[in-house]
Amino acid sequence: MALLGTTDLDIYPLCLGGNVFGWTADREQSFAVLDAFAAAGGNLVDTADAYSAWVPGNSGGESETILGEWMAARGNRDTMYIATKVAKSPARPGLSAANIRAAVDDSLRRLRTDYIDLYYAHHDDTEVPLAETLGAFDELVRAGKVRYLGASQYTAPRLAEALAIADREGVARYRVVQPQYNLMDRTVYEGELADLCVREKLAVLPYYGLARGFLTGKYRPGDTDTANASPRADAARAYLDDRGLRVLTALDEIATTHNVPVATVALSWLRAQPAIAAPIASARTVDQLTPLLASATLTLTPTELNQLTTASHR
């Protein structure tokens, strides 16, 4: 356990992604995964008001609803940290002050709680002045509805501008950043954004930690099994080029050395990178969760980290 950046949230070194709740995991499966995560010491769950609006018949908020029902059933709200987001819900799009005020109340109702531990701007909204968005978020913090703020999918220049505005105006600033980052997708985070996060002491919780499932090692050359394919299978197979094969080879070798699954090694590499507080990874079943949990206690050697970093260079 370690503090999440400059917050007082003492988190387990793996954040459970809630994007599958109400999508590939039904209520019963979601409860089982959440129970196993909490039993292992996990305490930070990431969701969003938009999850899972992309599923036919869903409208968004399904993940929050399941998570809220689980916490109510287990009576454990005080021991869990909940992160959710605003801006991408079809019903509550964007980061205007009015939308943020309405969206947070919707999320609180679905989550069956009166506060959110970490509230993200789900993406940058260039149609709304940063000062308006930050002012609305600050109101929520002052009202006790939100404890800390985060920014997802922001570029380094826009994030730096938002931090400068918050400091100048004396309003709550972003404390956590959520970029896409994993062994196969490194360009968004590494460089300018990583440097900014280190400099500003921003904690980073990267999403797609397993590259849509590719870094579990499930997808290999010649794999034609589509009968039980994940909805992300096509996106995962897109990584099967020379570089992807180099990464899998390195992961296989290190996983064998430690006698752990490939996914465990991939997340351990991610956790060792600058400013990373914990990777975000989701699991549809308890069996899928097990290797993710193992990453929280696996420490790779400098040689192993370098081997993976070198294999994944473009």
N, C-alpha and C positions, 0 to 999 in steps of 0.2 A: 504494500500500500504506500502511496505517496500523494502529496498534495498536488492538485491539478493547477499548475502554474502559480499565479498569484491569488487563487481562490483559497477558501478553507475547505474545499471538497477533497476528502481523503479517499482516493479511488484505487480500486483494483486495477492491475496493469492490462486489462482487456475491457473494452467497452462492447456491450452486446448490441448489435444492430437489430432494430425492430422493424425493418422494412418488410420482412417476410410475414409478420403477423397479419392475418387476414388476407394473405395472398397465397403463398405456397404452404404456409402453416395455418391450420384452422385453430379455433379457440383452444381445443384440448391439447393439440401439439404445442401451441405457443405456451400454454401454462406449464407443460412438462419441461420445455427448454428453460423457461424463466425460473422454475423451481430448482433445476439442476445448476443454473448459473448462480443463483443466490446461495445455494448450499455449498458451492465451492468458494464463496467469499466475494463473488461478483456483486457490484453495487451500482454501476452506471449503465443505464439503458438509453439508447438513442432512437428517437422516433421523429415523426413530423406530421403536421396536419394534412399533408398531401398523401401520406401512405394509407391505402394503396389505390389511389384514384384511377390508376391506369388499368385496373382489372375490370373487365366487363361486369356491370352490376354494382360496382363500388362507386362511392362518391368522394372518398377521402375521409380520413379520421378513423378508419377501421383499426389501424394499429394502436392508436391512442386509446380507443375504446377497450380493446382487449387488455392492454396494459393496465388501464384503470380498473377493470374488473378483476384482474389478477391481484393487484395491490389491495383492493377492498376485500377480496376473499381471504387473502393471507394476513391482512392487518399489518403490513410491513412498510407502509409509506415512509415512516421515519428512518428506516434503515436503507432506503434506496435513493439514488440520485437519478432524476429524470431530466433528459435533454429532449427538447422538441423544437420545432421550427415553424416559421411563418414566411410566406411569399409565393409558394408554389401550389397551394390548394386551388382547384378550379373555382371553389366558392369564395375564397378569400385571397385573391392574387395580389402580389405587389407589397411594397413597403411604405405605403402612405400611413400617416399617423392614424387616420380613421380605421384603416384596415387592420393595423396592428392591434389597436384597442379592441376591435371586434373579434379578431382571430384568437387572441390570448384567452378571452373568456370562453370561446368555443372549446379550446384545448383544455382549459381547466375543468370544464364540465365533463368532457369525455374522459379525462384522466382521473376524475373523482378526487380532486385535490384543490387546495386553495393557493398553492404556489408551485412554480416550476424552478428547478435548480439551475438549469442552463437553457437559455432561450436564444436560438439562432435566427439571424437573417439567412434564409435558406439559399438565397443567391443575391447578388447585387442587383439593385433596381435603379438603373440610370435615369429613369423618368421622374424620380422623386429626389429632391435635394437630400444629401446625406444628413444635413443638420435636422431636417424634419424627422427622418427615421430615427436618428439618435435621440432626439428629444422625446419621441414617443416611447422608445425603449427605456429611457431614463425615468419617465413617469411610472412605468411598470415596476421598476426597481424600487423607487421611492414608496410606491403603494404596497410593497411586499408581495406582489404577484410573481415577481421574478427575482432570483438571487443574483445570477450572473448572466452576461451576454456573450454571444459567440457570432462569428461571421463564417459562413460557408460559401465556397466558390467565389471568393473575391480575388482580384489581382493584387499584386503587391502595391502598385501606385494607389489604387482606390482604398485599400486597407490602410495605408499610411495616411491618406487624406482623412479618412474617418477617425483615426486615432488622434490626429492633430486637431480636428474639429472638436472632438470630445474633450480633449485637454483644454482647449481654448475656451469652450463654453462651460466647462465645469460640470459636464454630465457624465454618466456612466460610460465607460469605454468597453470595447470588446476585450475579453480576457482569453478567449479560446478561438482557434481557427480550425476549420474542417475542410481540407482540400482533398482532392483525389490524389492518392499516393500509394504506390506499392512497387515491388521489384520490376514490374513491367511498365508502369506508368510513372516516370520520374521527373519529367520535364516541367510539369505544372508547379511542383513544390520546390524542387532543388534550385538553388541560386537565389534570385532576388527575394522570393517569398520566404524561404527558409532563413535567409539572413535577417529579414525584418522581424520574423518571429523570435529569433534568438535575441536580437537587439532590444526588442520591446518586451521581452519576457512573456511572450504569448505561448500558452500551451497548445499543442497541436494534436488533434484526434482525427487521423486520416480515414476517409471512407474508401470502399473497394479495396480493403487491405489484402484480399486474396484474388484481385484482378478478375472479378466476376466468377470465381471458382477455378480459374486456370491454375492458380498456385496451390491448389489441393493435390495436384498431380493426377487428377482424374482424367484429364483430356490428353491423349497421346496420339502420335502418328498412326494412321490406320484405324482409329477408333470410329466405328460406324454405328455404334449402339444408339439408336434414337428412341427406343421404346420407352425408356425411363429418363429421357433427357430433361435437364433443368430448363426453365424458360430462358436462362442465360447461356445455354450451351453454345449457340452460334457465336455469341460475343466472346466466349471463352476460347473457342477453337480458333478465333481470329489471331490469337497470340502464337499459334503453332507455326512459327517461322524459324529461321536459323537461330535467332536470338532467343526465342522462347525455348528451343531445344537446349541451348547452352545453359539457360537458367534451370531447367528441369534436371539436367545432368548434375549441376552443382548442388541443387537441393537434394537429389537422391543420395549423393555421396555423403553429405553432411547429416542427413536424416538417418542414414545407416550407422554412421559413427555414434550418434546419440541414441539410437534405437527409438526414434520418435517419427510420427508422420511428417510428410513433406509440408503440410500446412503449418505445423508447429514451427518449423524452421523459418518459413517465409514471414510469419508474423514476428518472430524473434528478431529477424533482421530489421524489420520495420521499426520495432520498439527501440532499437539501438541508435536510430538516426537522430540528428540534432533537433531538439525541441519537442520530439514526439513523446507525449504523455502515455498514450495507449492507442493501439490500433482499434478500429471498429470492424467487427466481423459478425456476420449473422449465421444462424444455424436453424434449419427446419426441423431437426430432430436432435435428441440427446446424443445419439451416436456422432452426429456431425459436430456437436459442441465440444466433445472430449478433446480432440487435438487442438482446438482453439484455446481451451483452458490451459493446456500443457505449455503453451507459449509464454504464459505469465511467469513461469519458473525456469525456463530454458535461457541460459546466457551463452551466446556464441563467442568463440575466441576471436581476437582481432584478425587472425589468419582466415577464419571461416567467413567473417563479415566481409573482408576484402575479396575473398573468392566470389562471393555472391555479387558484390558491387561490380567487380570486373566482368563477370559473366553477363550482367544485365546492362552494360553500357551499350549504347547504340553505335 
